[in-house]
Amino acid sequence: MDNYSFSYRWHFTSSSTPSKLWPYLSNTNQLFKDLDQLPIQPASVSHNLPKGHRELTYDLIHKLDIWEEEPYEWEAPYHLKFRRNYKNGPYKTLLLGIDIAEKEYGSKVTFRFSGEANGFSSLLRIKTHFTGFFKRTIKQVIQKYDKTIQSGNHSSLKRSFFSFRNNSKWEILTNDLTELSNKPFLSKQLIKTLRNGDTQSLKSMKPTALSKLWDQPLAQTLEILFYAAKLDILNFEWEITCPTCRQVEQKKNKLREITGPLFCSYCKSNFDIDFHNTVHLVFRPNPLVRKLDKKTYCHANPSKRPHIKLHQYIYPGQRRFVKLDLPPGSYKLQSNISDSTVFADVEEGGLEYAKISFNKNDHSHQTVTLGTSPNLIIHNQTEERIFVIAEDMDWKEYSVSASEVTSTQLFRNLFPDETLRPEQKLKCSDLTVMFTDLLNSASIYNSEGEENAIGQVIDHFEVLRQIILEERGAIVKTIGDAIMAIFQKPVHAVRAFQKAQYHFNTSTGEKNTIHLKGGIHMGDCVAVSLNNRIDFFGNTINIASRLVEEAKSEEVVISDSALASKELKDLIDDEDSRLKVHQTDVSLKGYENVHFEAKRLVLRNSTLRLVV
Ligand SMILES: [Zn+2]
């Protein structure tokens, strides 16, 4: 049999480190565009393809090339590769690999192309494609990325490939936004990003990414984005992601257009919409402000899922050696065929080498402490090819959820019709709910006189609103002197309670100090629209509202399910946090027969009264 295989391996030098270069080279959609590749389109809607595979073509009319593309494999920030199996066209197979090796001068970047041609004349055609010209283009693109990185514009959002002849449009937009928002710095940052950002990144602008890019708190970043949407500088979209693979499955302009369940084309399974975990807010420029290229250059763009650090196929019996570079935090390693999970805490001084095996019918959960540059040996002990991913457990940090956004006061004021359809109920899983109440409102009213007392109570709501917002929470409603707030995580709720009480203890006189009490619970509930705004219902909410009744002054009664989260445990273990856990017997009205455990979390700040 004739051999029509080809193989190219080109080396390039880069002045940037692998972790700096990774966001650019793993953004394959932008990379392929920068490399002058043709836009691609799905060739057919086929449900027979294996999980994560797609059938693609350059040209839907002539379909001269149709290929099946396997999911990318990557080890952030060192390796990236994909494979295409062709149905027609000059190629039979094509493999692309990009390796980034750390060097004293920055990185050595290797582009590997290999595969098989469909006959001799096809091989000649392919060889003319892989000429020095293509190699030069890659070199130029890497140099361009280096320049952007060196100029301090770390994120691809800041890459500037455009220049505009007149500045007036951008000046007007900056002025309008500053006037409405009263935030001159952030107004300037946003308009600069809209003006200079690259097309692919602007298509889905994540508030969390912008907050990092501008080095500003998320709450402030969200506010400027809301104002810009109000002025029609930006449009917002609700992205609905699959809970398993976190691929975006649907985008909607209005919350009331959301309907489920949805089918994930990647996992090949149905999933329910979760208002707290699978619906996220993103922004894109109004086309009148900045027109974006509608084309796609690479579907399986790894940079779309930056929380996934490792994405690998491993053959039966194979041992794979992988090296990762991970920021400290919590990660989860999982395969597609077994229930076993390895939880990895990454910290300085953790293990440099670890062996992780995957077996069929294994349901174990292990925990391992890894260093920040771990070398892993992943062993597939099953009889089939498995798929292993390592995911940052803090994936919620990468986007803002619909529950969070719609409970924000400014968003509600600016977009009052962003609610659910009247009959619609959307589940919210793992929602952290906190109720707070004023312990001594009667004494404030008696000693202050009614007018002053009302003022003080209203001020206390404003303090809570601000502090809760800083902790990625939002007040859903106030009930008398009490508030109900939701959070991403229990640790946020506890910190907000602590900060608020600290504020009251240090800012008001001894006599009229506001004493809060709190109740925190985490669990599932349901979001519905009521009185034109979104509210939450269910046992989780009821229990949290009962827990606050059990609390004494300056303490939180917290359910064991909320207390179990690792970050909260770390906060309590930290001597400086001055939090103390007391055992408690809590019997809740209406829940006497339900096995339920809760603890008292007492603030032990030296400026606080000690409660024992
Ligand atoms: Zn999926």
Boltz pocket constraint, residues with backbone or C-beta under 6 A from the ligand:
constraints:
  - pocket:
      binder: B
      contacts: [[A, 242], [A, 243], [A, 244], [A, 245], [A, 246], [A, 247], [A, 264], [A, 265], [A, 266], [A, 267], [A, 268]]
      max_distance: 6.0
